[in-house]
Amino acid sequence: MIHMSFKHILGPRIIKTGLATFLTALICQLLHLPAIFAVITSIVSIEPTAKASLKKAYIRFPASILGAFIAVMSTYFLGDSPLSYSLAATLTIIVCYQLKLFDGMLVASLTAVAMVPNIHDAFAYNFFSRLATTTIGLTTAGLVNYLVLPPKYQNQIQELIRAIENDSKKLFIQRSKEILIGQFKSAATIRQIEMINTKVSKAHQLIKYEHEEYQYHKDLTRKRTMTELEKKLQINQLIILHLSNMIYLPADQYFDFTAEEREAYVKILKAMERRAAIPPAALSTFKSSVKNLSEFDDNQLKSHFIYELLMIQKLIKDH
């Protein structure tokens, strides 16, 4: 249990951050350069994908140079004083914001402040050493991110989709039981559908990361698997859409099932709980009900609900 928890915590990104930090510090020591600034840069430069690291490096490099320049100028005029720290941080943030260097704002301001007590009178040396250490930190982090344990998000996406499917099935059963007892409004099912949608959003984010990685680590098998996973996620989103329509019902409107419909509904739920095939006769009962109800305005909500129920069953059966 402890081993599994440790393995879960010590993921590829943490390993890569540790390796990038070690290599960056080692290179700086060999070149007799201050390691702290390069290490800060390398830590924040480990991104979920190689593309993200490369893209943000173009922003962090000029931002860090601006931070170094502002730190040098602040110390030149004000010395190692509280005002120097404040001015270095504030001006760095303002300049980065004005130049839209948002991804470099944090590392630039941190290193600007960290430089102030170490500059003394060696203004030119500190500025150019900062230029060198920034390059070392960004380059090392980029290479480690690209070469060491390239991220593969397919397993995570598969697990998420599996969780979405299981959660959707459980929620369908729960919501159906609520409707059968006349509970048309339910805060619990609303919370659950929101949690499922959060998982869907996370799956889409991981799919985006996977596509970015594919640009650098091409693999046809990997691409085919991703196409299948994306199709599966789309089907699940359709099921969630129909499930949402079963949950978010109009206020102050109610309907009831006939004894035959109730019996058919219970058979559907029991089959789903056993992971068995849905009895065709039960579905036929509801298909007949929809045809009969469509003619009456008073039964629009019931017709709407049964339609969503049938669509979910069709999507599950077909896919």
N, C-alpha and C positions, 0 to 999 in steps of 0.2 A: 504493500500500500504506500509506504514511504518512498520506495523506489519509483513507483508510478507517478507520484506527486512531484518528485524531484525532476523526473524526465519531462513532465508536462511544463514545469516552470522553466527549465533550461532548454529553451527552444533555439532554433537556428539563428534567430536575430540576436539573441543574447550572446551566443557563441561567437558570432561574427563581430559583434561590438567589442568583446574582449580581445579577440585576435587583432582587429584593426587598431585598438588602443595600444596593445603591446608592440606591434610592428611600427606604428607611428612614433612611439616613445623611443624605441630602439634606434630608428633611423636618425631621429633628432639628436640623440646622445652621440652617435657615431660622427655626426656632422657638427657637434658642439653647438647646437642650437637649443633655445629654451623649448622644452617639450610640452609645457602646459597648454599653450595656445593651439598647437597642432592636435593635441589629444582632445581638447574641447571640440574642435572642428570635426575630427573623425567620429566622435561619439554621436553628434547630431546628424552626421551625414549617412549613417546606416539607415536606409529606407526599406519599405516592404518589397520594392522591386529595383532591379538594376537601372531601369529607365528613369525612375523617380530620383535615384541618387545622382545620375548624370545630369538630369534636368535642373535639379536644385543646386548642383555644384556651380552651374553658370551664374546662379543668383548669389550664392553664399560667398563666392570668391571676391567679387567686387564689393560686396557689403562688408566683408571682413577687412578689406584694404581701407575702405572708408572709415571703419571703426578704429583701425590702427592709426590712421592719419589724424583723426579727431583727438584720440588719446594723446598722441605726441604733441599736438598743438596746445591742448589743454594743460599738459604738464609743463610745456615750455613757458607758457605765460603765467601759470598759477602754482606751479610746483606740485609736490605731493601733499595736496590739501583736500579737505572734504568737498570743496567746490569743484576741484578737478574731476573727482569721481562723478559728481552730479552732472557736470557739464558734458563729460565724455559719454555718459549713458544717454542723457536727454538729447543731445545733438545727433548722436548716432541713430537713435530711434526716429527722430524727425526727418533726417536726411534719407534714411532707408524707406520711410513711409512716402516721402515725396517722390522718390525715384521708383516706387512700387517694387522694392526689393523685400517683399514681405517674408519670404522663406529664409532670408538671410538676416533678418532683424535680430533674432534671439542670439545667434552665435556672434554677430558683430558687436552687439551691446555688451555681452558677457566678456568677450576678449578685450574690448576697449577698456572696461573697468579693471580687468585683470592686469592690463599693461601699465596702468598708472604708477603703482609702487615700484616697478622694475625698470623704469626708463632712466632715471637719474639725469646724467648729462649726455648720454649716448643716444641722441635723438635719431640720427640717420641710421645707426646700426640697428636700433630697435624697430624702426619702420621696415627696413629691408629684411630683417630676420623674420618679422611678422609675415611679410610677403612670402618668404621661403617656407615657413612652417604651415601657413595656410595651404600652400600648394601640396606639401607633403601629406597633411591631414586629409584633404579632399581626394587626392590621388590614391592613397592607401585604402581609404574607406570604399572608394569606387571599385578598386580592383578586388578587394575582399568580397564586396557585395556581389560582384559579377562571377568570381571564380570559385568561391567557397560556399558549399551548400546552397546552390541556386534554389530559390524558393519554388516549391510545387504546391499549388493551392487546391489541386483536384481532390485530394482526400478530405480536406476541410469542407469543400463545396459539396461533396457526396454526403458527408455526415450531416451537413446543414439541411440538404434536400430531404434526407431520410427523416430528420427531426421535424421538418415542415410537414411532411406527409403524415407522420404519426400524430402530430399535434392537430392537424386539420381533421383527421379521422375522429379522434377523441372529441374534438369540439363539435363536429357534426352530430355525433351521438348524444353529447350533452345537450346541445341546443334542441335537438329533436325531442328529447325527454321533457325539456322545459315547456315546449309548445304543447306536447300531449297533456300536460297537467294545467295548461292555461297560463303559464308564466311567459308573457310576451316581452317583457322588459327584464333584462338581466345585466347588471354591472359586471358580473363575473365573466360572462362570455365576451363582453366588449373588451375587457382587459386581456383576455386570451387571444382574441383576434389581433389586437394591437401587438402583442408579443410575437405572434406568428409573422406579422408584417415586418417587425424589426429583424427577424431572422432572414426574411426575403431580401431586405435591404443589404444585410451583411453578405449574403450570397452574391448579390450583384457586385458589391465592392470587390470581393475575392475574384470574381470572374474578370473584372476589369484588370486586377493585378496579374492574373494568369495570362491575359491577352498581351499585356505589356512585356511579360517575361518571354513570351513566345517570339517576340521580335529579336531576342538575343539568343535564345536556346530553342531552335526550331526542331520540332519532332512531330511527324505526321500522325503517329498513334495518339500522341497527347492532344493534338488538335481535334481528331475525330471524337475522342472521349469528351472533350469540352463541348463539341457540337451537340452530342447526346445529352449532356448534363444541362445545357442551356434550354434544349427542347423540353426536358423534364421539368425544369423550373417554370417555364412558360405555362405548361399544363397545370402545375400546382397553383400558379397565380390565378388562372381561370377558376379553379375550384375555390380558391380563397375569395374571389370576387363574388361568386354565387353564394358562398357561405356567409359573406358579409351582408348580402341582401336578405338572408334568413334571420340575421341578428338585428340589423337596423330597420326595424319595422315602424310604420307610421304610428304616432301616438294616438291613444284612445280608439284604436280599431282592433276588433277581435273576430275570431272565427272558430268554428269547432269542426271536428271530424265525425263522420258517420261511424257506426260500429264496424262496418266492413273496412273502412279506411284505417281505423285504429289498429285493427288486426293485421292489415297489410304492412303498416308502418312498423309495428312491433317485430314482424318477421324480418323486415329489412335491417333493423337495428341488431337483432340477434345474430343474423348472418354476418354483419360487419364485425361484431364483437368476436365471433368465432373465426373470422377471416375466411368465411365460406362464400360461395357464389350467391348472389342475390336472387331470390325466387322470382322468376319471370312473371308469375301470376300476381305477385305483390305490386310490381311495377305497372302491370296492365291495369290494375285497380285504379291507380293514380292517373294513368293516361286517360282512362275513361272519365274520371272525375273532372279533369281539366276541360275536356270537350263539353261536358254538361254544364260546367260552371261559367264558361266563357260568355254565355248568353245573358248572365245576370249581373248587373252592376253591383249589387249588394255583396257579391262573393268575389270581388276583384282581388282583395288581399289574400284570400285562400287560394285563388287561382295562381296568383303571383308566387306564393310560398311553395305550392306543389310544383310549379314550373322550375324553381330553383333546385328543389329536391331532385327532380328528374334529371336536370342538367348535370348535377354533381354525380349522380349514379352513372350517367352516360359517359362522362369524362373518365371516371374510375374504370369503367368496363373497357372503354376503347384504348386506354393508355396504361 
